[in-house]
């Protein structure tokens, strides 16, 4: 009897914990072509797309379908930033998170990006921005760029481009949907307190040291496409191992409140059993 009760409590604990923080796909456009043509993203032209979240979410993975081509010092960083919503463009006065990753030039076309992020936000609209080579000043790095090939089967609809690598120069791209590849995944989290800076009702503030002083943005060129870019090598097995089979692994992380509640229940049950033995 006592053994069965303990097993039942443990089973309940793991079932409830596994139902919390289940990973899910936020965006999956599918992969594009294996080479040019495509959009250029470099220190002169940045790209961003809008995502909509219906509940509090922890963004954990962001990957772009891309390759790098150019000359100069290798492994220059590509920045990923998450901004609040500015209507048709990112609100750069409300930069929430930033990270970077490196891709070696002439890399084969593949999914490149960052995993194990802990970007927690409330429900609402946000912008994911790709800002390559943000602090590069040397002349030779002008010829390094990221190519975002066309051809993804699920084009993105709300997009923006920044001209001359300037936070004040974001402008909406209404001419056509982005056909680049983007995969974003995350996990659900508990309610966010109203006073949290990530609550949708919290006032915005210039989190970025590069935030402009004006939220307005002029209409500017969207940046070149690249019909002439060299096609990188495409040997068999070019897909990233993380996305073999077209899926993103499910991540389960029990919420702290769930762990404390169920842990307390287990201790209580153990105490009750000890009292029954003494009786």
N, C-alpha and C positions, 0 to 999 in steps of 0.2 A: 504493500500500500504506500509506504513512505517512498520507496524507489520510484513507483509510478508517478507520484505527485511531483517529485523532483524532475523527472524526465519531461513531464507535461509543462512545467514552468520553463525549463530550458528551451523546449521546442517553441513555446509561445514567444520567448525572448528573441530567438533568432528569426522567426517568421516576421515579427513586427519590425525588427531592426532592418531586415532586408527590404522591407517595403518603403523605408525612408530613404531619401536621397538617391533614388534610382536615376541613372544617367539616361538622357534622352537627346535626340537630335534637334538642334535649334535651326540649323540651315544645312542642307546638303544639295548642292546644285549638280553633283556628279562631276566627273572629270571632263576636261575639254580636250582639244586636239593635242597631239604630241609635240607640236612645235608652232612656228609662226603660221599665219598672222595672229596677232594678239595685242592686248593693251600693254603699253610701257608704263612701268612704275619705277621712278628713279629719284634722285635728289631734286629734280625739277618738277616732277609730276607725282603727286600722291593720289591714292584712291581710297574711297570709303563707301560702305554700304550700310543701310539702316536695317536693324532687326527689331522685332516686336516681341515682348515677353508678357505673357498673361498672368504670370505668378512670380513670386520671389525665386530667383535662380542663381546658382553658382556656376558661372561659365568656367569650364575646365580645359577645353581644347579649341584651338583655332588653327586651321590649316588652309593654305592657298595652293592651287594647282599652278605651278610656275617653274621657270628655270632662270638661271642667271647667265648673262653673257657680258663680256667686257674685258678690259685690261686694267692693270694697276694692282694695288695691294689687295690680297685676297681676304676673304672672311670679314668684310665690312658688315656692320650690323644692319638688319632690317627691323624697324620699329613697328610694333603693333600697339595701337591705343584704343581705348574705349571712351567715347564721349557721350554726354547727354544729348537730347534731341534739340536741334535748332531749326526745325521745320524741314526745309529741303536740303539742309546741310548740317554737318556736325556742329554742336555748340562747343567751340573750343574754350569758352570760358568755364566749361563744366567738364574738364578732363577727370575721369574717374580712375582709370588704371593705365599703366604703360609697361611694356616689356619689349625684349628684342631677341632676335635669333640670327644666325648666320647661315648662308648658303654659298658654297664654293662656286665660282664662275664656271661656265660651261657645264654645269651639272645637268644631268638628264631631267626631262620633265617628270615631275613627281609631286606628291603632297609634301609641302614643307611648312613648318610652323612650330607651335609650342603646345606642350601638354602640361598637365598637373598645375594649371592655373587655379587660383582661388579668388575669382572676381565675382563677388556677391553683390547683386543689385535687386531692387524691387521691380514690380511689374511696370511696364511702360515701353517707350521707344528709345533705342540707343543706336550709336553709330560705331562700327568697327572700322578703323582706319589703318591702311598699310602705308607707312612713311619710311621708305628706304633711305639709307645712307644719310641720316638726318644731320650728322655732325661732320660730314666729309667736306673738306675745303680744297684738297689738292687737285690740280688740273687733270691728272691722269684718271682719277675716279669719275670724271665727268662721263667717261665712256663705259661705265659699268651700269647695267640696268637689269631690272627684273622684267621678264616677259610673262604676261598672263594670257595664255592662249585662248582664242575663241572656241566655241563649240560645246560648252556645258549644256546639258539637256534641259536644265531648269534655270533660265536666266534670272538674275536679280533685278528688281524693279526700281527701288529708290536708292540712287547712287549719287556720288559727288566726286569732284576732282579738285585738287589744289594745285595752282600754277606757281611755278618758281619756288616750290618748297616753302611756302609761307602760310602760317596759320590764319592769316587774314584773307587769304585768297581762295577759300573754298567756294565752289559754285556748283549748282545742281546740274545733273546730266539727264536731261529730258529727251534727248534725241533718240536713244534706244536703250533697251535693257543691257546690263552687263552680261556677257556670255562667258565670264571667267569662272573657274572652279573655286568654290569656297565651302568648307565644312566647319561647322561650329557645333560643339556639344556641351552639355552642362548637366547639372543635377538640381532637383528641387530642394529648397530649404524651408525652414519654418518662417513664420511671420517676422518681418523686419520692424523693429520699434519705430514709432513715428519720429523720434528725435534722431534717428540714425541719418548720417549724411547720404545714405543710399536709399532712403525712403523717397517715394515719388513726390511727397509733399514738402520735403526739405528744401530750403533755399539753396540755389546754386552758388558756387564760389569758384574763383579762378585757381583750380588745383594745379594747373600746369605753370611752370615758371616761364613758359613761352606763350601764355595766353594773351591774345590781343586785347586791346582796350575797347574795341567796338564789336558788337555781335553781328553787325551787317557784313555782307560779303558781296563784292562786285561780281558781275558776270564776266567770266574769263574763259579762255580756250580750255578744252578738256584734255589736252595732251594727245600725242600722236598714237596711232596704231602702228604696227610694225610688220608690214608685209614683206620686208626685206631681211628680217632677222634670220640668222643661221639656225637651222634645225639641229637640236642637240642629239647625241646618240640615243637610240631607243632599243637597247638590248632586251631580251626576254626578261620578264620579272621586274618591270619598271615600277610597279605599284609599291607604295610603302607597305611594309609588313603590317603596320598597325591597322591598315584598312583592307587587308586581304579579305575577300568575301563580301565587300561592300558595306560592312557594318563597323560600328564603333563599340568596343567592349563595354559591357555594363559594369558600372562602378557602384558599389553599395557602401555607404557610410552611414551608420546609425547616428541620428541626432543626439546631442548630449542629454537633452531632456528625456528622451526615450530610454537611454542607458541608465540614467539615475533612477527613473521611475521603476523600471523593471528590476534593476539591481536591488532597490529597496524592497520590492515584493519578494525576491528570492530570500533575502535575509529574514524577512518577516515569516516566511513559510518555514525556514529552518528553525527559527526560535519557537514557533508553534509546535513543531515536531519534538523539540527537546522537552518542552513542558509536558507533552503527552507521555513521553517516556518516563519522566519523574513521577507522574500521577500513577 
